[in-house]
Amino acid sequence: MTAGDQRRSAAIHAARARQTPRTRRPEAALARPFLKWAGGKQQLVAELVARAPRSIETYYEPFIGGGAMFFALLADPALAPKRTVLNDLNRDLVTVYEVVRDEVDALVARLEALQGPYLAADAEGRNARYYAERERQPEGPVDLAARFIFLNKTCFNGLYRVNRQGIFNVPHGKYRQPRILDEANLRAASAALAGVRLTHADFEAALATPKRGDFVYLDPPFEPLSATSSFTGYTEGSFSRTEQRRLKLVVDDLTERGVHVLLSNSAHDYIRGLYSADRGPFAEGRYRIDSTHARRAINSRGDKRGPVDELVVLNYPPEVERRELPGGEPGPAIRPRLHHASDGAPHPG
Ligand SMILES: C[S@@+](CC[C@H](N)C(=O)[O-])C[C@H]1O[C@@H](n2cnc3c(N)ncnc32)[C@H](O)[C@@H]1O
Protein backbone atom coordinates (compact mmCIF):
# COMPACT_ATOMS: atom_id res chain seq x y z
CA MET A 1 0.00 0.00 0.00
CA THR A 2 1.38 3.44 -0.91
CA ALA A 3 1.33 6.36 1.55
CA GLY A 4 -1.53 7.84 -0.52
CA ASP A 5 -3.52 4.62 -0.28
CA GLN A 6 -2.95 4.53 3.45
CA ARG A 7 -4.17 8.12 3.86
CA ARG A 8 -7.25 7.38 1.72
CA SER A 9 -8.01 4.24 3.68
CA ALA A 10 -7.59 6.11 7.01
CA ALA A 11 -9.94 8.87 5.79
CA ILE A 12 -12.60 6.31 4.72
CA HIS A 13 -12.27 4.63 8.07
CA ALA A 14 -12.60 7.86 10.01
CA ALA A 15 -15.70 8.80 8.00
CA ARG A 16 -17.23 5.39 8.72
CA ALA A 17 -16.42 5.69 12.39
CA ARG A 18 -18.38 8.97 12.49
CA GLN A 19 -21.53 7.23 11.25
CA THR A 20 -24.37 7.24 13.74
CA PRO A 21 -27.64 5.31 13.59
CA ARG A 22 -29.11 8.38 11.85
CA THR A 23 -26.65 8.15 8.95
CA ARG A 24 -26.52 4.37 8.83
CA ARG A 25 -27.85 3.05 5.54
CA PRO A 26 -31.45 1.74 5.90
CA GLU A 27 -30.65 -1.73 4.53
CA ALA A 28 -28.46 -2.29 7.62
CA ALA A 29 -31.63 -3.01 9.61
CA LEU A 30 -32.45 -5.94 7.29
CA ALA A 31 -29.13 -7.72 7.75
CA ARG A 32 -29.09 -11.23 9.21
CA PRO A 33 -26.13 -13.42 10.19
CA PHE A 34 -24.36 -14.50 7.00
CA LEU A 35 -22.66 -17.55 8.54
CA LYS A 36 -23.92 -20.66 10.26
CA TRP A 37 -22.23 -20.78 13.63
CA ALA A 38 -22.17 -23.40 16.37
CA GLY A 39 -23.83 -21.94 19.43
CA GLY A 40 -25.33 -19.24 17.19
CA LYS A 41 -28.00 -17.37 19.09
CA GLN A 42 -30.72 -17.17 16.42
CA GLN A 43 -33.10 -19.19 18.61
CA LEU A 44 -32.54 -17.18 21.76
CA VAL A 45 -32.10 -13.77 20.25
CA ALA A 46 -35.62 -12.41 20.94
CA GLU A 47 -35.16 -13.18 24.60
CA LEU A 48 -31.76 -11.50 24.64
CA VAL A 49 -32.97 -8.42 22.78
CA ALA A 50 -35.89 -8.11 25.21
CA ARG A 51 -33.32 -7.75 27.99
CA ALA A 52 -30.99 -5.32 26.20
CA PRO A 53 -30.67 -1.83 27.71
CA ARG A 54 -32.81 0.72 25.87
CA SER A 55 -29.96 3.13 25.36
CA ILE A 56 -26.52 1.95 24.31
CA GLU A 57 -23.51 4.19 23.88
CA THR A 58 -20.99 1.62 22.64
CA TYR A 59 -21.94 -2.00 22.08
CA TYR A 60 -19.24 -4.63 22.66
CA GLU A 61 -19.52 -8.21 21.53
CA PRO A 62 -16.17 -9.94 22.16
CA PHE A 63 -17.32 -13.45 21.08
CA ILE A 64 -18.96 -12.43 17.81
CA GLY A 65 -19.22 -15.82 16.02
CA GLY A 66 -22.17 -15.48 13.61
CA GLY A 67 -23.27 -12.23 15.27
CA ALA A 68 -26.97 -13.00 15.83
CA MET A 69 -27.32 -10.48 18.66
CA PHE A 70 -25.48 -7.70 16.81
CA PHE A 71 -27.72 -7.98 13.74
CA ALA A 72 -30.85 -8.22 15.91
CA LEU A 73 -29.94 -5.02 17.77
CA LEU A 74 -29.53 -3.16 14.49
CA ALA A 75 -32.92 -4.39 13.32
CA ASP A 76 -34.57 -2.32 16.07
CA PRO A 77 -33.92 1.41 15.57
CA ALA A 78 -34.72 2.03 19.24
CA LEU A 79 -31.87 -0.26 20.30
CA ALA A 80 -29.24 0.34 17.61
CA PRO A 81 -26.05 1.35 19.44
CA LYS A 82 -24.20 4.58 18.66
CA ARG A 83 -20.90 2.75 18.26
CA THR A 84 -19.99 -0.92 18.01
CA VAL A 85 -16.87 -2.98 18.69
CA LEU A 86 -16.96 -6.61 17.59
CA ASN A 87 -14.25 -9.12 18.39
CA ASP A 88 -13.39 -12.79 18.11
CA LEU A 89 -10.30 -14.84 18.78
CA ASN A 90 -10.74 -16.55 15.42
CA ARG A 91 -8.54 -14.43 13.13
CA ASP A 92 -10.03 -15.74 9.89
CA LEU A 93 -13.55 -15.03 11.10
CA VAL A 94 -12.61 -11.42 11.87
CA THR A 95 -11.08 -11.11 8.40
CA VAL A 96 -14.40 -12.29 6.91
CA TYR A 97 -16.23 -9.51 8.77
CA GLU A 98 -13.63 -6.97 7.59
CA VAL A 99 -14.05 -8.06 3.97
CA VAL A 100 -17.85 -7.97 4.20
CA ARG A 101 -17.57 -4.44 5.61
CA ASP A 102 -14.92 -3.08 3.23
CA GLU A 103 -14.86 -5.16 0.03
CA VAL A 104 -18.31 -6.56 -0.52
CA ASP A 105 -18.27 -6.15 -4.33
CA ALA A 106 -15.12 -8.23 -4.71
CA LEU A 107 -16.45 -10.79 -2.25
CA VAL A 108 -19.74 -11.17 -4.15
CA ALA A 109 -17.83 -11.67 -7.42
CA ARG A 110 -15.58 -14.32 -5.89
CA LEU A 111 -18.50 -16.18 -4.31
CA GLU A 112 -20.37 -16.13 -7.60
CA ALA A 113 -17.37 -17.82 -9.21
CA LEU A 114 -17.36 -20.50 -6.52
CA GLN A 115 -21.10 -21.06 -6.40
CA GLY A 116 -21.84 -21.58 -10.12
CA PRO A 117 -19.58 -24.56 -10.82
CA TYR A 118 -20.31 -26.15 -7.43
CA LEU A 119 -24.09 -26.13 -7.91
CA ALA A 120 -23.75 -27.32 -11.51
CA ALA A 121 -21.63 -30.34 -10.54
CA ASP A 122 -22.86 -33.83 -9.65
CA ALA A 123 -22.30 -35.31 -6.17
CA GLU A 124 -18.79 -36.50 -7.00
CA GLY A 125 -17.85 -33.19 -8.60
CA ARG A 126 -19.13 -31.25 -5.61
CA ASN A 127 -17.13 -33.46 -3.28
CA ALA A 128 -13.97 -32.85 -5.29
CA ARG A 129 -14.57 -29.08 -5.36
CA TYR A 130 -15.20 -28.96 -1.61
CA TYR A 131 -12.01 -30.82 -0.71
CA ALA A 132 -9.93 -28.90 -3.27
CA GLU A 133 -11.13 -25.65 -1.70
CA ARG A 134 -10.59 -26.94 1.83
CA GLU A 135 -6.99 -27.94 1.10
CA ARG A 136 -6.14 -24.72 -0.73
CA GLN A 137 -4.20 -21.86 0.89
CA PRO A 138 -6.16 -18.61 0.38
CA GLU A 139 -4.46 -15.70 -1.32
CA GLY A 140 -5.36 -12.44 0.37
CA PRO A 141 -8.35 -11.37 2.48
CA VAL A 142 -11.10 -11.46 -0.19
CA ASP A 143 -10.09 -14.96 -1.25
CA LEU A 144 -9.92 -16.03 2.39
CA ALA A 145 -13.39 -14.64 3.11
CA ALA A 146 -14.93 -16.26 0.02
CA ARG A 147 -13.34 -19.61 0.85
CA PHE A 148 -14.52 -19.31 4.48
CA ILE A 149 -18.13 -18.60 3.43
CA PHE A 150 -18.07 -21.31 0.75
CA LEU A 151 -16.84 -23.94 3.26
CA ASN A 152 -19.29 -22.72 5.90
CA LYS A 153 -22.24 -23.19 3.54
CA THR A 154 -21.18 -26.54 2.11
CA CYS A 155 -19.51 -28.34 5.03
CA PHE A 156 -21.16 -30.76 7.42
CA ASN A 157 -23.72 -28.90 9.54
CA GLY A 158 -22.01 -25.52 9.08
CA LEU A 159 -19.48 -26.47 11.73
CA TYR A 160 -16.25 -24.60 12.21
CA ARG A 161 -13.66 -26.91 13.69
CA VAL A 162 -9.90 -26.83 13.44
CA ASN A 163 -7.24 -29.34 14.42
CA ARG A 164 -4.35 -28.58 16.78
CA GLN A 165 -2.45 -26.97 13.91
CA GLY A 166 -5.37 -24.61 13.31
CA ILE A 167 -6.34 -26.29 10.03
CA PHE A 168 -10.05 -26.47 9.19
CA ASN A 169 -11.01 -30.15 9.10
CA VAL A 170 -14.81 -30.45 8.79
CA PRO A 171 -16.01 -32.97 6.15
CA HIS A 172 -18.24 -32.14 3.20
CA GLY A 173 -21.98 -31.72 3.91
CA LYS A 174 -24.71 -33.01 1.63
CA TYR A 175 -27.00 -30.03 1.03
CA ARG A 176 -29.04 -30.20 -2.18
CA GLN A 177 -29.08 -26.48 -2.98
CA PRO A 178 -26.85 -24.62 -0.51
CA ARG A 179 -27.10 -20.84 -0.72
CA ILE A 180 -23.41 -20.05 -0.99
CA LEU A 181 -24.02 -16.50 -2.16
CA ASP A 182 -26.83 -14.45 -0.63
CA GLU A 183 -25.94 -11.16 -2.23
CA ALA A 184 -28.74 -9.03 -0.75
CA ASN A 185 -27.89 -10.15 2.77
CA LEU A 186 -24.15 -9.69 2.30
CA ARG A 187 -24.77 -6.13 1.11
CA ALA A 188 -27.10 -5.48 4.04
CA ALA A 189 -24.48 -6.91 6.40
CA SER A 190 -21.87 -4.66 4.79
CA ALA A 191 -24.07 -1.64 5.53
CA ALA A 192 -24.60 -2.88 9.09
CA LEU A 193 -20.86 -3.21 9.61
CA ALA A 194 -19.99 0.24 8.25
CA GLY A 195 -18.33 2.18 11.04
CA VAL A 196 -18.00 -0.91 13.22
CA ARG A 197 -14.62 -1.50 14.85
CA LEU A 198 -13.44 -5.09 14.41
CA THR A 199 -10.75 -6.55 16.58
CA HIS A 200 -9.04 -9.89 16.91
CA ALA A 201 -8.05 -10.53 20.51
CA ASP A 202 -8.71 -12.57 23.57
CA PHE A 203 -11.91 -11.39 25.32
CA GLU A 204 -10.02 -9.90 28.25
CA ALA A 205 -8.05 -7.52 26.04
CA ALA A 206 -11.18 -6.75 24.01
CA LEU A 207 -12.98 -5.66 27.18
CA ALA A 208 -10.42 -3.20 28.51
CA THR A 209 -12.25 -0.07 27.31
CA PRO A 210 -16.04 -0.30 28.02
CA LYS A 211 -17.33 2.36 30.42
CA ARG A 212 -20.62 3.43 32.06
CA GLY A 213 -23.41 3.60 29.46
CA ASP A 214 -21.84 0.87 27.32
CA PHE A 215 -23.35 -2.57 26.85
CA VAL A 216 -21.45 -5.86 26.61
CA TYR A 217 -23.04 -9.07 25.37
CA LEU A 218 -21.00 -12.19 26.17
CA ASP A 219 -21.61 -15.48 24.43
CA PRO A 220 -18.54 -17.58 25.22
CA PRO A 221 -18.12 -21.17 24.05
CA PHE A 222 -20.64 -22.92 26.27
CA GLU A 223 -19.82 -25.19 29.15
CA PRO A 224 -20.70 -28.69 27.81
CA LEU A 225 -23.78 -30.19 29.47
CA SER A 226 -22.45 -33.69 28.90
CA ALA A 227 -19.19 -35.27 27.77
CA THR A 228 -20.66 -35.99 24.30
CA SER A 229 -22.11 -32.52 23.78
CA SER A 230 -18.70 -30.90 24.07
CA PHE A 231 -18.03 -28.47 21.25
CA THR A 232 -15.29 -25.95 21.82
CA GLY A 233 -13.36 -26.24 18.54
CA TYR A 234 -13.80 -22.70 17.16
CA THR A 235 -10.12 -21.95 17.62
CA GLU A 236 -6.99 -24.00 18.29
CA GLY A 237 -7.35 -23.71 22.07
CA SER A 238 -10.32 -24.87 24.07
CA PHE A 239 -12.51 -22.90 26.45
CA SER A 240 -11.98 -24.62 29.78
CA ARG A 241 -13.40 -23.90 33.20
CA THR A 242 -10.33 -21.80 33.87
CA GLU A 243 -11.47 -19.62 30.97
CA GLN A 244 -15.03 -19.46 32.33
CA ARG A 245 -13.60 -18.32 35.69
CA ARG A 246 -11.37 -15.75 33.99
CA LEU A 247 -14.43 -14.44 32.16
CA LYS A 248 -16.34 -14.17 35.46
CA LEU A 249 -13.55 -11.96 36.86
CA VAL A 250 -13.83 -9.73 33.79
CA VAL A 251 -17.61 -9.54 34.33
CA ASP A 252 -17.01 -8.54 37.97
CA ASP A 253 -14.65 -5.82 36.80
CA LEU A 254 -17.11 -4.52 34.17
CA THR A 255 -19.85 -4.49 36.80
CA GLU A 256 -17.69 -2.36 39.08
CA ARG A 257 -17.13 0.04 36.18
CA GLY A 258 -20.92 0.43 35.72
CA VAL A 259 -21.02 -1.34 32.35
CA HIS A 260 -24.21 -3.25 31.51
CA VAL A 261 -23.38 -6.92 30.94
CA LEU A 262 -25.56 -9.72 29.59
CA LEU A 263 -24.09 -13.21 29.30
CA SER A 264 -25.53 -16.45 27.93
CA ASN A 265 -24.25 -19.95 28.56
CA SER A 266 -25.54 -23.49 28.94
CA ALA A 267 -27.55 -24.18 32.07
CA HIS A 268 -24.70 -26.00 33.70
CA ASP A 269 -24.52 -26.06 37.49
CA TYR A 270 -20.93 -24.92 37.22
CA ILE A 271 -21.92 -21.71 35.41
CA ARG A 272 -24.90 -21.18 37.69
CA GLY A 273 -22.61 -21.54 40.71
CA LEU A 274 -20.03 -19.21 39.24
CA TYR A 275 -22.51 -16.35 38.93
CA SER A 276 -24.46 -17.09 42.12
CA ALA A 277 -23.84 -14.65 44.90
CA ASP A 278 -22.49 -17.18 47.37
CA ARG A 279 -19.58 -17.98 45.04
CA GLY A 280 -18.84 -14.48 43.86
CA PRO A 281 -16.59 -12.02 45.65
CA PHE A 282 -19.33 -9.37 45.93
CA ALA A 283 -22.46 -8.84 47.97
CA GLU A 284 -25.39 -11.22 47.68
CA GLY A 285 -27.63 -10.71 44.69
CA ARG A 286 -24.94 -9.28 42.49
CA TYR A 287 -26.07 -11.12 39.34
CA ARG A 288 -29.47 -12.04 38.11
CA ILE A 289 -29.71 -15.49 36.49
CA ASP A 290 -32.64 -16.30 34.19
CA SER A 291 -33.19 -19.76 32.81
CA THR A 292 -34.59 -20.20 29.32
CA HIS A 293 -34.68 -22.62 26.40
CA ALA A 294 -32.86 -22.47 23.09
CA ARG A 295 -32.93 -25.05 20.35
CA ARG A 296 -29.34 -25.65 19.32
CA ALA A 297 -29.07 -26.49 15.64
CA ILE A 298 -25.60 -27.97 15.86
CA ASN A 299 -25.11 -31.28 17.57
CA SER A 300 -23.10 -34.11 16.11
CA ARG A 301 -25.85 -36.57 17.05
CA GLY A 302 -29.15 -35.70 15.41
CA ASP A 303 -31.18 -37.46 18.11
CA LYS A 304 -29.71 -35.16 20.76
CA ARG A 305 -31.11 -32.04 19.11
CA GLY A 306 -33.93 -30.42 21.02
CA PRO A 307 -34.65 -27.81 23.63
CA VAL A 308 -31.67 -27.09 25.81
CA ASP A 309 -31.69 -25.10 28.98
CA GLU A 310 -29.72 -21.94 28.63
CA LEU A 311 -28.74 -19.39 31.26
CA VAL A 312 -28.92 -15.64 30.82
CA VAL A 313 -26.91 -13.68 33.39
CA LEU A 314 -27.38 -9.93 33.86
CA ASN A 315 -25.88 -7.24 36.06
CA TYR A 316 -28.78 -4.78 35.58
CA PRO A 317 -32.58 -5.05 35.75
CA PRO A 318 -33.90 -6.05 32.29
CA GLU A 319 -35.88 -3.31 30.62
CA VAL A 320 -38.68 -5.64 29.60
CA GLU A 321 -39.80 -5.85 33.20
CA ARG A 322 -39.52 -2.14 33.87
CA ARG A 323 -41.80 -1.39 30.91
CA GLU A 324 -45.34 -1.69 32.27
CA LEU A 325 -47.90 -3.20 29.91
CA PRO A 326 -51.68 -2.76 30.36
CA GLY A 327 -52.57 -4.73 33.45
CA GLY A 328 -49.04 -4.34 34.78
CA GLU A 329 -47.87 -7.62 33.27
CA PRO A 330 -44.25 -8.21 32.23
CA GLY A 331 -43.58 -8.16 28.48
CA PRO A 332 -45.10 -11.07 26.53
CA ALA A 333 -41.84 -11.62 24.66
CA ILE A 334 -40.32 -13.43 27.59
CA ARG A 335 -43.11 -14.31 29.95
CA PRO A 336 -44.46 -17.64 28.62
CA ARG A 337 -41.11 -19.34 28.20
CA LEU A 338 -39.19 -18.10 31.16
CA HIS A 339 -38.86 -18.59 34.83
CA HIS A 340 -36.25 -17.12 37.10
CA ALA A 341 -34.03 -19.85 38.35
CA SER A 342 -32.13 -18.04 41.07
CA ASP A 343 -33.00 -14.42 40.98
CA GLY A 344 -30.63 -12.28 42.89
CA ALA A 345 -31.72 -8.69 43.35
CA PRO A 346 -30.57 -7.01 40.18
CA HIS A 347 -27.63 -4.69 40.30
CA PRO A 348 -28.63 -1.25 39.07
CA GLY A 349 -25.42 -0.77 37.04
C1 LIG B 1 -20.73 -19.48 21.16
S1 LIG B 1 -19.71 -18.75 19.92
C2 LIG B 1 -20.52 -17.18 19.69
C3 LIG B 1 -21.77 -17.34 18.86
C4 LIG B 1 -22.44 -16.03 18.50
N1 LIG B 1 -23.08 -15.42 19.64
C5 LIG B 1 -23.48 -16.23 17.40
O1 LIG B 1 -24.61 -15.74 17.47
O2 LIG B 1 -23.15 -16.92 16.42
C6 LIG B 1 -18.25 -18.35 20.77
C7 LIG B 1 -17.18 -17.58 19.98
O3 LIG B 1 -16.11 -17.26 20.88
C8 LIG B 1 -14.87 -17.28 20.16
N2 LIG B 1 -13.80 -17.44 21.18
C9 LIG B 1 -13.34 -18.58 21.76
N3 LIG B 1 -12.41 -18.29 22.68
C10 LIG B 1 -12.28 -16.93 22.72
C11 LIG B 1 -11.49 -16.02 23.49
N4 LIG B 1 -10.64 -16.44 24.42
N5 LIG B 1 -11.64 -14.67 23.25
C12 LIG B 1 -12.49 -14.23 22.29
N6 LIG B 1 -13.26 -15.06 21.53
C13 LIG B 1 -13.16 -16.39 21.74
C14 LIG B 1 -15.04 -18.44 19.20
O4 LIG B 1 -14.18 -18.29 18.08
C15 LIG B 1 -16.54 -18.35 18.83
O5 LIG B 1 -16.73 -17.61 17.64
PDBQT file of the ligand as one rigid body, heavy atoms in Angstrom, charges set to zero:
ROOT
HETATM    1  C1  LIG A 401     -20.729 -19.484  21.158  1.00  0.00    +0.000 C 
HETATM    2  S1  LIG A 401     -19.712 -18.752  19.918  1.00  0.00    +0.000 S 
HETATM    3  C2  LIG A 401     -20.515 -17.184  19.692  1.00  0.00    +0.000 C 
HETATM    4  C3  LIG A 401     -21.768 -17.340  18.862  1.00  0.00    +0.000 C 
HETATM    5  C4  LIG A 401     -22.445 -16.030  18.502  1.00  0.00    +0.000 C 
HETATM    6  N1  LIG A 401     -23.076 -15.416  19.644  1.00  0.00    +0.000 N 
HETATM    7  C5  LIG A 401     -23.481 -16.232  17.403  1.00  0.00    +0.000 C 
HETATM    8  O1  LIG A 401     -24.610 -15.736  17.475  1.00  0.00    +0.000 OA
HETATM    9  O2  LIG A 401     -23.147 -16.918  16.419  1.00  0.00    +0.000 OA
HETATM   10  C6  LIG A 401     -18.253 -18.347  20.771  1.00  0.00    +0.000 C 
HETATM   11  C7  LIG A 401     -17.179 -17.580  19.982  1.00  0.00    +0.000 C 
HETATM   12  O3  LIG A 401     -16.107 -17.261  20.877  1.00  0.00    +0.000 OA
HETATM   13  C8  LIG A 401     -14.869 -17.282  20.161  1.00  0.00    +0.000 C 
HETATM   14  N2  LIG A 401     -13.802 -17.439  21.177  1.00  0.00    +0.000 N 
HETATM   15  C9  LIG A 401     -13.337 -18.579  21.757  1.00  0.00    +0.000 A 
HETATM   16  N3  LIG A 401     -12.405 -18.289  22.684  1.00  0.00    +0.000 NA
HETATM   17  C10 LIG A 401     -12.280 -16.929  22.721  1.00  0.00    +0.000 A 
HETATM   18  C11 LIG A 401     -11.491 -16.018  23.489  1.00  0.00    +0.000 A 
HETATM   19  N4  LIG A 401     -10.638 -16.438  24.423  1.00  0.00    +0.000 N 
HETATM   20  N5  LIG A 401     -11.637 -14.672  23.252  1.00  0.00    +0.000 NA
HETATM   21  C12 LIG A 401     -12.487 -14.230  22.287  1.00  0.00    +0.000 A 
HETATM   22  N6  LIG A 401     -13.258 -15.059  21.529  1.00  0.00    +0.000 NA
HETATM   23  C13 LIG A 401     -13.163 -16.391  21.741  1.00  0.00    +0.000 A 
HETATM   24  C14 LIG A 401     -15.044 -18.441  19.196  1.00  0.00    +0.000 C 
HETATM   25  O4  LIG A 401     -14.175 -18.291  18.080  1.00  0.00    +0.000 OA
HETATM   26  C15 LIG A 401     -16.542 -18.347  18.830  1.00  0.00    +0.000 C 
HETATM   27  O5  LIG A 401     -16.731 -17.610  17.638  1.00  0.00    +0.000 OA
ENDROOT
TORSDOF 0
